[in-house]
Amino acid sequence: MIPTATEIDLLIEARWVVPVEPHAVVLEHHAVAVDGGQIKAVLPIAQAREVYAPRERVQLTEHALIPGLVNSHTHNPMTLLRGLADDLPLMTWLQQHIWPAEAKVIGAEFVRDGVELAVAEMLRGGTTCANENYFFPDVIGATYRRLGFRAVVGLPVIEFPTAWAKSQDEYFERASEVHDSFRGDSLVGTAFAPHAPYTVSDESFERIRVLADQLDIPVHLHLHETAHEVEEEKKKSGLRPFQRLQKLGLVNDRLIAVHMTQLTEGEITVCADAGVSVVHCPESNLKLASGFCPAEKLRRAGVNVAIGTDGCASNNDLDMVGEMRTAAILAKAVASDAAAFDAAYALRAATLNGAKAIGLDARIGSIEPGKQADLAAVRLSDIETQPLFHVASQLAYAAGRHQVTDVWIAGRRKLAGRELVDLEPAAILAKAHAWRERIAAFS
């Protein structure tokens, strides 16, 4: 008796499957079986054709299939401020240009249109999940949900009034409302997003610590971004910012510490022992001359190191393929070690480590049975990636985001042959042009 093939939604057959877990493994001529948005199996193509009867079959004969990239720190509404105030140091950039511009335009419409533009850009670069940090998280989350994009949405806390909230109590009241509105959502989760130690009080941090534990969500903030930040905190409190957070009980496995360019050996050890995740944003740090994250020292110490682009106002793109390359190369230079932060680890930092940082590593970040089918296909037959000796090396050091051809989120096709499936590029571009005219009028 011939066994009946199992019906499934989708079978993706690829020249190479790079699952990320197990680490540094590349599977040749393998297929990924997907049903109900989940990965059911990863197996040789010949075997998959015997076992499964897919309703859709996608053949990627020149591609590496990788987990969808996870952008572990970004401010995606700020795509609409891309290039507004370049070539300036961080505090000048923030205080004299970005914050004044935001004050004039920030609102639900600005946030919605910026996120739409960001999602289109991210999908075209193989990114399927973003760890978001911006105002109007209700609008941000609703936009991600509508577009079918995975995200963890930050619940902002800052000590001065904004268009989002006018007082400390209002920030926390609105945070609770937004968290409740996305509770149990299949695509959108939440994290507390206090801006930084220099803009958030001890009282607010103490409330965040208690609530983050109660709600079981991460705490996502900028930390030790510049030497100036560290010195100012020492003058104010007598403590380094990291020490202040330790004193307040926030240095634990919920903490997503972004930038971390100024670290002592002792702080690195504490991060490893406490389970802190560090998000390395190399291109933003380079462009703002903020400093260098000791990514290889962190990795060697056992710290979970993820990668983020930061916002388009300071990067100026959401290109996680390029960010992965910069992260690896910069880590080698900072460590004075050509073997540091190797290609396989760079891909892990851009996928599974990012998922772990935001608490989603049980669901995404690697190509394993039981996980969500968040996947990206990278065509490696282009001139820029030939000849090919090592797949991971090509992905980390030679490939460009223009080689991402197909993307799925929870098994749903979002990019097909470089064409966006659920988005209207012309409408997104028209909105971007309109915002450009509005912002340019007063900048």
N, C-alpha and C positions, 0 to 999 in steps of 0.2 A: 504494500500500500504506500503510495507516494504522499508524504506529509503535505498538508496545505500551507502555503505561505501566509504569513501574518500580515494583514492589512495595516498599513501605517499612513500617516499624512505625507511624509516627506523622506526621501533618501538622497543625501548629498554624497556624491562620489568624487573624491579629490585625489590629485596626484600625490599630495602630501597632507596628512593631518598632524597638526602640532598641538597636542592636548594640554601642554604646560604641566599637567600632573598626570603621570610621573614626570619628574623634572628632566629637561633636556632630551626628551624622547621625540623622535620624528618617525611617524608611521607612513610607509609608502603604500600607495594604491589602496587606501582605506576609505571606508564609507561611514557616515554618521546617520543613524536611523532616528527619526524624530516623529513623535506622535503626541497630540495634545499639548504642544509647546515644549515638551520635555525630550531630552536625549534618552533614547531607549537602549542604544548599543553603539559601540565603535568597533568595527570589524573589517576584515579584508573585503574588497569589493566583490570578488567572486562568491564569497560566502554570503554576503548581504543579499545578492541577487537570488540566491536559493531560498533564503529564509524569509525575506520580506516582499510584499506586494504593495509598493508605494502608490499613493494617488498622484504624487508628483515626484519626478526624478530630476535631479540637477547634476550634470556632469561637468566637473571642473578639471579638465585634463592638464592644465598648465598652472594650477593654483596650489597655494598652501592655504588650508582651512585652519583658522586660529580662533580662539575665544574672542568675542567682541572686546574691544579695548575699553578700559575703565578710566575715565578722566577723574582723578581723585580729588581735584580741587579746581573749581572754576566759578566765575561770576558771569553766567551766560547772557543775561540781559545787556551786559556791557559790550556785546558785539556791536551795538549801535554807536559806541564811542570809539571804535577801532581807529587808531591813528590820530585821535584828536589832540593829544599832548605828548608827543614823543620826545625822547632825548633829554629827559629831566630826572633828577634824583627823586626817590620815593616820596618824601614828605612834601616837596615842592609840587610834584605831580598830583598828589592827593589833595592837599589843602588849597592850592591856588588854581587848580584846573578841573580835576575830576569831581570833587565834591560840589563845587559851585555849578558845574554843568548838570550834575544829577539833580541838584535842588531845583533847577528850572524845568526839567523834563520828566522826572521820575513820577511814575503812576502806573496804573494797571495796564494801560495801552502800550506804554513804552516797554514794560516788562514782558508782556505777551509777545510783541513783535520781535524783541530781542531774542527771546527763547526760540521762536520759530526759525529765525535766521541761524541760530546756533545749532539747532537740531539738524537742519539741512546740511550745514558744514560738517558736523560730527559724523553723520551717517556716511557722507562721501569720503570720510577718512577712516572708517572702520570702528568708530566709537559707538558703543551701544548703551553706555551707562555713564552718568555724570553725578558727581558729588557737588551739589549746588550751594552757593553761599551768597544770598542777596535779599533785598527787601521784597515785599509783596509775595511771600512764599505761597500764599493761597493761589494767586494767579499763576505763579511758576509751576506749581504742582498740577494745577488743572490743565495747563498747556501741555506739560509732559504726558499726562494721562490721555488727553485728546489725541496727541500725536503718536501714541503707542511707544513712547521712549522711556527707558528705565532710568530712574533718578532717586537720589536721596536729597531731599530739599531742606536747606538750612532754616532754622527758626531764629531770626536775627535778634541779638541783644547788643545794645550800645547805649552809652550814657547820655546822649543828647537827642533832642527831638528830631524826628524825620517825618516824611510823608506817610510812613508806615505806622508809627506810634509816637506819642508825645511824652510818655512818662515811663519809668521803670515798670510800674504795675501794668501799664497797657502792653508793653512788650511781652510780658509773661502771660497776660490774659489772651492775647492774640496768638501766642505760641501754642497755648493749650488748645485753642479752637482749631488751628491748622493741623496740629497733630491728630486730634480726634477725627477731622474730616478725611484723613488718609489712613486711618487705622485699618489694617487688614488689606490695603490695596495691593493688587498683584504686581504693580509696576512702580509705585511711588511710595517711598518711606520718608522719614524725617530724622533730623539730628539737630541738637542745639548748635547755634552758630554765633557765639559771642565773637565780636570782631577781632579783638586783640587785647592783651593785658593793658595797654596804654589807653584804651577807650572803654574799659569795663571795670566796674568797681568790685571790691571784695564782696560786698553784699550780694551783688548780682551773681558772681561766681558761686557763692555759697548756695544760692537758690538753684542755680543750674545743676550743681553737684547732686543735690537732693532729688530734683525732678528727673534728671537723666537716669538715676538709679531706679526711681519709681516707674518710669516709662520704658526703661530698657532701651535707650537710644544713645548714639555716640555724641561726643562734644567735639566740634570741628572749629578750629580757630587758627589765625595767624600767630606764630610764635617764634621769637628770636629771628625775625626777618632781617634785621640790620644790627650792626654794632651800636648805632645811635640809640635804637630802642632799648638795648640792654643797659647802656650807660645811663639813660634817662630814668629807667626804673630803679637802678641802684641809687641814684641821687634822691629819688622820691621815697623809696621804702627801705633802702639798705639791702635789698635782695635783687638777684637776677630774676627776670620774669619767670623762668622755669622754676626757680626756688619758690617764688610766690605761689605758683600753681600747686607745687608740692605741699606747701603749708596749708593751702585751702582744700587739699584732698582730691585734686583733679587729675593728678598724674597716675593714671591707671589704664586698663585695657579698653576703656571707652574713648580715650583721648586720640584725636586725629590732629597731630601737630604739623602745621604747614610751614614750609620754608626751612627753618632750623639751620640757618647758616652760621650761627654762633654757638658752638657747643664745646663744653669741656669733656675730658675723658670720663669724669665722674657722671656727668649728665647722660652721656651715651650709655653707660652701664645701668643707670637708673631706668632709662627708657626700655632697655632690654629686659630688665627684671620685672618692670611693671606692665609690660605688654603694650606699650605705647606704639602707635603707628605713626610714621613720619612720611609726609608727602613732599617729595622732591620736585620743585618747579624750576628746572635749570634755566630755561630761556627767559622767563620773567626776571629771575634773580640776576642773570647776566645783563639784561637790557637796562634794568634799574640800578645796576652796580651795587646790589644789596649784599653780595658775598657768596660764598660757596658752601653748600651743604656737604658735610663729610659723609657722602652716601656709602662709600666702601667701608669706612670704619663702622658705620651703623650696621651694614650688612654683616660684617664679620662678627660683630657683637651679638647678632641674632635679632636685631630690630627688624620689624616688618616695614620695608621701604616700598612705598608706592610712588606713582608718577602723576603729576597734574600739569595742566597748561597754565593755570591761573586765568585771568580774564583777558579778553581780546584788547582791552585798553592798554595792557602792559606787555603783551606777548609778541606779536599781535594776531595770533591765530589759535585755532583749536586742533592743531595737527598733532595727534598723539603718536603717529608714526615718526614724525620728525623729532618730537619731544623724547621719545625712547632713544633715538640715536644720540641726541645731545646729552641726555642723562648718562648714557654709558661712556661716551667719550670724555665728558667733563669729569666724571668720577675717576677715570684713569689718570687724568692730569692732576687732580687734587691729591690722589693717593700716591702719585709718582710710581704707578704700577700698571703696566700695559695689560696685565691679566685681570685687573679689577673689574667688577661689575660687567661680567661677560655677557655675550649675546643672549644666552638662554635665560640668565637672570634678568636682563633688561626686559625681555618679553614677559617674564613672570611679574616684574614690578608693574608693568602696564596692564596686567590682567588680574591674575589671582591675588596678588598682594593688594591691589586696589580694592578688590572685592572684600578681602579680609578687613581692610581698614574701615570700610563702611558697614561691616557686619553682614555681608551678603555672600561670603565665600562658600556657604553650604548650598547656594542656589546658582551662582554664576562664577566666571573667572577661569574655568577650565572645561575641557570637553570630556565629560565623564557621565556615564549613565546616571539618571536621576536628576541631573541639573537642567536648568532652563536652557533652551537652545538659542543662546545669544552667540552668534557666530559671524565671522567676517572672512571673506575669500580674497586673497591677495595674489594677483597674477604675476608670476615670476619669470615669464618668457620674454619680457620686454628687454630692449637693448641695455637698459640701465641695470638689469639684474642678471646679465649673462657674461661669461659662463658661470654656471652654478655648481659650487662644490659643497657648500654647507647651507642648508635652508635657514637655520636660525641666524647665521651671520648675514645672509642676504636681507632677512627681515629687519634686523637691527641696524645694519650699516649701509645698505644700498637701496632698499625699496623706498618708494615715495607713496604718499597717500593717493596719488592719481592711479595707483595700481590696485587699489581696493575696488573690486567690481560688484560684489554682492554682499548683502548684510541681512541678517535675520535677528529679530528680537522675540524671544519666547516662541520661536518657530515661525514667526510671521515675516514674510519678505518685506524689507524696508528699502533695499537698493537692489536693482536688477540690471546687470550689464551697465553699471554707472548711472542708471536713471533712477531718480527718486520715485518710489511707488505711491506713497500716500500724500505727498506734498506737491504744491504748485510753485515751482521756482519763480515764475514770472510775477506772481502775486507777492511772494516774499521779497523779491528784488524791488518791486514798486514801493513797498512799505519802507525798505531800507533807504531808498532814494529820497522819499518824503521826509524821513527823520534826518537825513543828512542836511537837507535844506533848512529844516527847522533849527537844528543845533548850530549850523554854520552862521545863522543869522545873528546869534548873540555871542559866539565864541571869538 
